[in-house]
Amino acid sequence: MAKRSKRVMYAGGGVLILGIILGQFFGLTPGINSGSGDGEEKTAPEEDSRAILASSNSDIVPVLIQPEPKQNKSQSELPLKVLDILIDDRSYLIKAGSQPQDHYRPAEMEEIVQQARQTTGDEDGIRIRVYRKGSARVIPESLLKEELQKAGLSPQVIDWKIHLVD
C-alpha cells in the first residue's frame, strides 16, 4: 500500500508540473509571465489617444489636475524641535537638532532668540541645548541666559550642558 501511495504522489506531482509548463506555453497561468519585465522596453502612450478622447461627442471633458510641486523649504522655514547653541570664546554658533554635529554656523543674539521662540521641543520638553567649548567666556553665557529669559523661555526648557565640547 505504501508503494501505491508513493506512485500516486509522484504521478500527481508530474501532472502538476506538466500543467504549469503547458499553462505557460499557452498563456493560461495568471500572473506568471504577465506584464513587462526589466529587459523589455516600455513605450509611452500614443499621442493619437488624446485626439480620440478630445473628439468624442460627449459633453463631459475630462480634466487632468496636476498636483502642485513641492517647494523645498529652507532650513529657517522648517519647524525646529531643538536648537543647539555652542558658545565658543565670545561668539555663538547654532544648528538645528536634526543636522549633523559639525554643522554649526555663527549667529547673532537676535537670530538665536528668534530661532529659540520657533522651537517646538523634543519628547522631554527641551527646546534649547547649550554647549560650551573650553574657550567659552562667562559673560556671553550669562548674556544668553538673560536674553532667553527675556524672550519668555523658562529654565525648564533649556538644557545647559555641564561638559565641555572639543
Backbone bond lengths (Angstrom), bond angles and torsions (degrees), N, CA, C in turn:
res aa  C-N    CA-C-N  psi(-1)  N-CA   C-N-CA  omega(-1)  CA-C   N-CA-C  phi
1 M - - - 1.430 - - 1.529 110.62 -
2 A 1.332 116.68 -34.42 1.456 120.52 -179.95 1.518 110.63 -67.72
3 K 1.359 116.54 -33.46 1.458 120.01 177.92 1.524 110.80 -66.03
4 R 1.317 114.89 -39.11 1.463 118.69 -177.34 1.533 110.55 -68.78
5 S 1.338 119.47 -38.37 1.466 121.31 -179.96 1.537 111.15 -68.21
6 K 1.344 116.80 -32.03 1.465 119.48 176.01 1.516 110.40 -68.40
7 R 1.321 116.95 -39.37 1.467 120.07 178.28 1.522 110.52 -63.68
8 V 1.336 116.30 -42.57 1.460 119.94 179.93 1.523 109.80 -64.55
9 M 1.324 117.07 -39.73 1.458 121.42 179.26 1.533 110.28 -63.48
10 Y 1.327 117.62 -47.09 1.465 120.46 179.27 1.526 111.54 -65.88
11 A 1.311 116.72 -38.76 1.466 120.09 179.25 1.531 109.79 -65.48
12 G 1.338 117.28 -40.87 1.464 120.51 178.66 1.519 111.50 -64.42
13 G 1.336 116.03 -40.94 1.467 119.53 177.79 1.518 111.61 -64.83
14 G 1.320 116.90 -39.51 1.463 120.97 178.72 1.518 111.40 -64.60
15 V 1.340 115.78 -41.79 1.467 119.50 179.10 1.535 109.65 -64.76
16 L 1.325 117.50 -39.74 1.462 121.62 178.95 1.532 110.82 -62.56
17 I 1.309 117.35 -46.92 1.473 121.17 179.18 1.518 110.87 -63.34
18 L 1.335 116.47 -42.92 1.462 120.84 178.25 1.521 110.30 -62.13
19 G 1.334 117.21 -39.88 1.467 120.90 178.53 1.518 111.78 -63.76
20 I 1.315 116.81 -40.77 1.474 119.92 179.08 1.514 110.71 -65.39
21 I 1.334 116.91 -43.31 1.469 120.42 -179.34 1.526 110.65 -63.82
22 L 1.320 116.05 -46.50 1.470 119.22 179.84 1.535 110.72 -66.99
23 G 1.334 116.92 -35.78 1.457 120.09 178.87 1.513 112.15 -64.50
24 Q 1.315 116.86 -38.39 1.462 119.79 177.64 1.523 110.86 -70.96
25 F 1.307 115.94 -36.94 1.457 119.92 -179.41 1.527 110.54 -65.47
26 F 1.322 117.64 -40.77 1.460 121.36 -179.23 1.531 113.19 -95.55
27 G 1.327 117.43 1.08 1.459 120.62 178.19 1.514 113.48 72.98
28 L 1.311 118.63 31.87 1.456 122.16 -176.93 1.529 113.34 -97.11
29 T 1.332 118.06 -7.83 1.463 120.08 -178.80 1.526 109.03 -91.95
30 P 1.334 117.75 114.89 1.470 119.65 -178.05 1.527 111.22 -71.38
31 G 1.322 115.84 137.99 1.452 121.12 175.53 1.514 114.99 86.01
32 I 1.318 118.13 -18.16 1.462 120.84 179.14 1.518 107.70 -98.91
33 N 1.321 116.40 130.24 1.455 123.71 -177.57 1.519 112.62 60.32
34 S 1.314 117.56 30.10 1.457 119.23 175.77 1.517 108.70 -108.87
35 G 1.291 117.97 151.31 1.462 122.03 -179.82 1.513 111.18 84.02
36 S 1.312 114.60 175.63 1.461 118.90 -178.60 1.518 109.28 -91.17
37 G 1.293 115.88 140.98 1.457 121.40 179.14 1.512 110.64 -90.95
38 D 1.322 115.98 -174.87 1.458 120.07 -179.79 1.518 111.86 -68.03
39 G 1.316 116.52 -31.52 1.452 120.08 -176.47 1.509 113.86 -83.06
40 E 1.322 118.54 -13.58 1.449 120.57 -177.82 1.516 110.48 -84.86
41 E 1.316 115.02 149.04 1.447 120.59 -179.27 1.517 109.17 -87.46
42 K 1.321 115.90 131.53 1.454 120.29 179.44 1.519 108.37 -91.60
43 T 1.320 116.63 133.62 1.452 120.49 -177.47 1.515 109.70 -103.21
44 A 1.306 115.96 148.98 1.462 121.75 177.79 1.518 109.13 -79.07
45 P 1.334 119.29 152.38 1.454 120.66 178.13 1.521 109.92 -62.64
46 E 1.300 114.91 146.48 1.464 120.15 -176.27 1.519 110.24 -72.18
47 E 1.311 116.30 150.49 1.454 122.28 178.91 1.521 111.36 -70.82
48 D 1.331 117.98 -23.18 1.461 121.20 -177.68 1.524 111.52 -67.94
49 S 1.330 118.46 -25.32 1.451 120.58 -179.03 1.526 111.00 -64.49
50 R 1.320 118.48 -32.82 1.460 121.48 176.71 1.525 110.62 -68.00
51 A 1.313 115.09 -39.80 1.459 118.84 -179.31 1.525 110.49 -65.16
52 I 1.297 116.90 -39.65 1.463 120.62 178.79 1.517 109.80 -66.18
53 L 1.306 117.53 -41.02 1.454 121.99 -179.99 1.523 110.32 -65.44
54 A 1.310 118.24 -40.85 1.452 121.52 -177.53 1.514 112.23 -73.11
55 S 1.330 118.51 -26.73 1.455 120.68 -175.88 1.523 112.78 -93.19
56 S 1.331 117.81 9.60 1.457 119.23 178.97 1.524 109.64 -70.42
57 N 1.302 117.11 158.11 1.460 122.15 -175.91 1.523 112.82 -85.04
58 S 1.293 118.78 6.01 1.458 122.94 -177.67 1.525 110.11 -76.20
59 D 1.343 115.27 147.04 1.457 120.20 176.13 1.525 111.72 -79.01
60 I 1.324 117.45 -17.83 1.446 121.52 -178.70 1.521 108.87 -88.46
61 V 1.304 115.23 122.25 1.458 120.67 179.34 1.525 107.26 -109.28
62 P 1.330 117.84 119.45 1.465 119.04 179.58 1.525 110.46 -69.49
63 V 1.316 114.69 141.24 1.458 120.85 -179.84 1.522 107.89 -121.26
64 L 1.297 115.87 129.79 1.451 121.46 177.85 1.518 108.25 -92.26
65 I 1.320 115.91 118.54 1.454 120.59 179.56 1.518 108.12 -99.23
66 Q 1.305 115.59 119.84 1.453 121.57 -179.98 1.520 109.06 -88.67
67 P 1.331 117.94 134.28 1.465 119.10 176.44 1.519 110.18 -68.12
68 E 1.327 115.18 149.44 1.456 119.51 178.45 1.518 109.27 -68.46
69 P 1.319 117.30 137.20 1.469 119.07 179.47 1.513 109.97 -66.44
70 K 1.340 114.98 143.34 1.457 119.80 177.37 1.519 108.81 -71.63
71 Q 1.307 114.38 134.37 1.454 119.01 176.78 1.514 108.24 -95.51
72 N 1.296 115.31 134.08 1.459 119.44 177.87 1.517 108.84 -74.24
73 K 1.328 115.01 119.97 1.452 119.15 178.89 1.517 108.93 -84.23
74 S 1.308 114.28 143.39 1.460 117.64 177.19 1.517 108.94 -74.10
75 Q 1.296 116.99 167.83 1.466 121.93 -176.92 1.520 111.22 -61.80
76 S 1.325 117.74 -31.99 1.458 120.11 -178.58 1.523 111.99 -74.59
77 E 1.353 119.04 -21.52 1.457 122.01 -179.66 1.521 112.61 -86.04
78 L 1.317 117.98 -22.18 1.454 120.79 -179.06 1.522 110.21 -74.84
79 P 1.341 117.77 141.40 1.461 118.28 178.70 1.525 110.79 -68.83
80 L 1.320 115.72 131.97 1.453 121.57 -179.31 1.516 109.63 -91.56
81 K 1.305 116.46 140.02 1.459 119.77 171.13 1.520 108.88 -85.98
82 V 1.334 115.64 -55.51 1.465 121.17 -176.77 1.523 108.82 -131.40
83 L 1.314 115.91 135.55 1.457 122.03 175.77 1.520 107.90 -103.78
84 D 1.318 116.40 124.04 1.463 121.51 177.01 1.523 108.52 -96.99
85 I 1.309 115.39 129.28 1.466 121.71 179.26 1.521 107.60 -119.47
86 L 1.321 116.08 131.43 1.459 122.09 177.77 1.526 107.88 -117.70
87 I 1.324 115.76 124.38 1.462 120.41 177.36 1.526 107.18 -97.04
88 D 1.331 114.79 118.98 1.462 121.88 -179.42 1.518 107.52 -124.50
89 D 1.313 116.56 112.28 1.464 123.49 -176.07 1.535 108.53 57.47
90 R 1.336 118.11 -109.69 1.469 121.00 179.02 1.524 112.01 -113.14
91 S 1.313 117.81 11.88 1.467 120.85 -177.01 1.526 110.91 -116.19
92 Y 1.335 113.70 162.22 1.467 121.74 -179.73 1.523 109.52 -114.18
93 L 1.308 115.55 137.55 1.461 122.43 174.96 1.528 106.86 -123.83
94 I 1.343 116.98 139.12 1.462 119.96 -178.80 1.523 110.55 -128.28
95 K 1.343 114.18 159.89 1.463 121.31 171.92 1.510 107.44 -160.50
96 A 1.330 115.26 156.34 1.462 120.58 175.34 1.518 108.14 -78.49
97 G 1.310 117.13 152.01 1.456 122.14 -177.83 1.513 113.47 -63.23
98 S 1.348 117.93 -21.54 1.459 120.69 -177.61 1.528 112.63 -86.93
99 Q 1.318 118.81 -10.34 1.452 121.70 -178.59 1.519 110.75 -82.93
100 P 1.342 116.72 157.84 1.467 119.38 175.85 1.521 111.09 -59.62
101 Q 1.318 115.96 156.55 1.458 121.65 -170.44 1.527 113.85 -62.42
102 D 1.298 118.99 -30.34 1.467 120.87 -174.38 1.521 113.86 -89.89
103 H 1.313 118.98 7.26 1.460 121.15 -175.23 1.528 112.62 -100.78
104 Y 1.304 117.01 52.47 1.450 121.38 173.66 1.518 108.60 -82.10
105 R 1.316 116.08 148.54 1.464 120.36 176.56 1.519 108.96 -132.90
106 P 1.331 117.98 149.92 1.468 120.82 -179.30 1.530 110.93 -65.29
107 A 1.334 115.83 146.86 1.461 120.50 178.78 1.527 109.58 -150.05
108 E 1.320 114.20 150.74 1.458 121.17 175.91 1.524 108.71 -90.41
109 M 1.322 116.39 166.80 1.456 121.90 -176.02 1.534 112.32 -60.59
110 E 1.334 117.65 -38.92 1.461 120.64 -179.00 1.525 110.98 -62.13
111 E 1.323 116.81 -43.14 1.465 120.92 179.09 1.528 111.03 -66.37
112 I 1.324 116.44 -38.22 1.467 120.23 179.12 1.524 110.38 -62.64
113 V 1.333 116.87 -45.17 1.462 120.73 -179.94 1.531 110.64 -64.85
114 Q 1.325 116.29 -41.83 1.472 120.40 178.74 1.529 110.80 -62.62
115 Q 1.322 117.84 -46.78 1.470 121.71 178.82 1.527 110.74 -64.27
116 A 1.325 116.96 -38.78 1.463 121.21 -178.88 1.523 111.20 -64.57
117 R 1.317 117.90 -37.58 1.470 121.38 177.74 1.525 112.10 -66.13
118 Q 1.334 117.68 -29.17 1.461 121.54 -176.67 1.523 113.18 -84.64
119 T 1.312 118.28 -7.59 1.457 120.02 -178.50 1.516 110.92 -70.52
120 T 1.339 115.35 151.30 1.463 120.81 179.91 1.516 112.25 -105.42
121 G 1.313 117.75 -24.50 1.455 121.41 178.73 1.517 112.52 99.42
122 D 1.329 115.21 154.19 1.467 120.17 178.19 1.527 109.62 -91.70
123 E 1.321 116.67 -165.65 1.463 121.79 -176.76 1.528 111.74 -62.31
124 D 1.320 117.46 -28.81 1.457 122.04 -177.83 1.530 112.46 -92.54
125 G 1.324 117.66 -0.35 1.459 121.05 -179.35 1.509 113.99 88.19
126 I 1.323 117.70 3.60 1.468 121.87 179.58 1.520 108.55 -77.39
127 R 1.319 116.24 126.17 1.464 121.32 179.34 1.522 112.40 -107.63
128 I 1.336 117.06 -24.95 1.470 121.44 -177.06 1.518 108.79 -137.10
129 R 1.346 115.85 134.64 1.463 121.83 172.17 1.521 107.44 -118.96
130 V 1.324 115.69 129.23 1.472 120.67 -178.14 1.523 108.29 -113.73
131 Y 1.332 115.56 123.08 1.455 123.21 176.92 1.519 108.19 -112.04
132 R 1.337 115.76 156.21 1.459 121.02 177.67 1.523 109.44 -130.17
133 K 1.312 115.66 140.43 1.457 120.38 170.63 1.518 107.71 -87.42
134 G 1.308 116.16 168.57 1.464 120.72 179.25 1.511 112.50 -62.13
135 S 1.330 116.49 -24.59 1.466 120.94 -178.85 1.532 112.68 -89.20
136 A 1.328 118.34 1.57 1.464 121.85 -176.09 1.527 111.13 -64.09
137 R 1.321 115.64 139.39 1.465 122.33 179.78 1.526 109.92 -96.37
138 V 1.292 116.21 158.66 1.459 122.20 -177.46 1.528 111.47 -74.05
139 I 1.316 118.22 -39.14 1.460 121.59 -175.98 1.534 111.97 -62.54
140 P 1.351 120.78 -46.78 1.467 118.77 177.75 1.539 112.56 -61.65
141 E 1.333 117.19 -33.31 1.458 119.89 178.89 1.528 111.00 -67.90
142 S 1.317 117.31 -44.85 1.470 119.59 179.69 1.523 111.08 -68.84
143 L 1.328 117.50 -34.99 1.463 121.36 176.08 1.530 110.53 -63.38
144 L 1.327 116.66 -41.12 1.464 121.12 177.95 1.534 110.49 -63.03
145 K 1.323 117.23 -42.95 1.471 121.26 177.82 1.526 111.01 -58.26
146 E 1.331 116.24 -45.66 1.462 121.07 -179.69 1.520 111.94 -62.51
147 E 1.340 116.56 -46.63 1.462 120.75 -176.93 1.535 111.73 -66.33
148 L 1.317 117.07 -38.81 1.462 119.81 178.22 1.523 110.83 -68.33
149 Q 1.321 117.22 -34.98 1.466 120.81 177.52 1.528 110.03 -68.93
150 K 1.339 117.30 -40.58 1.468 121.30 176.56 1.528 111.16 -63.05
151 A 1.333 117.26 -31.78 1.466 121.76 -179.48 1.532 111.82 -75.82
152 G 1.317 117.21 -4.29 1.463 119.99 177.21 1.511 114.62 91.68
153 L 1.314 117.93 14.27 1.464 121.71 179.14 1.525 108.79 -92.88
154 S 1.306 115.65 120.89 1.463 119.96 -177.23 1.523 110.62 -75.33
155 P 1.315 117.61 156.57 1.471 120.57 -179.88 1.532 113.16 -62.81
156 Q 1.333 118.12 -20.50 1.466 120.86 -179.66 1.526 112.67 -70.94
157 V 1.321 118.64 -22.95 1.463 120.84 -179.12 1.527 112.42 -94.37
158 I 1.337 117.05 -0.04 1.468 121.86 -179.73 1.517 108.73 -111.95
159 D 1.328 115.60 126.61 1.463 121.97 178.90 1.523 107.96 -104.61
160 W 1.341 115.93 105.13 1.464 121.58 178.80 1.527 106.75 -88.98
161 K 1.324 116.20 107.11 1.470 121.15 -178.88 1.524 110.01 -71.59
162 I 1.325 115.62 134.81 1.461 121.48 -177.78 1.530 111.33 -80.60
163 H 1.337 115.76 -41.45 1.461 118.94 -176.14 1.518 111.71 -74.28
164 L 1.321 115.43 152.60 1.455 121.29 179.57 1.522 110.22 -88.62
165 V 1.318 115.54 149.83 1.457 122.69 179.93 1.524 108.39 -102.70
166 D 1.321 116.14 141.62 1.470 119.89 178.77 1.503 111.35 -75.80
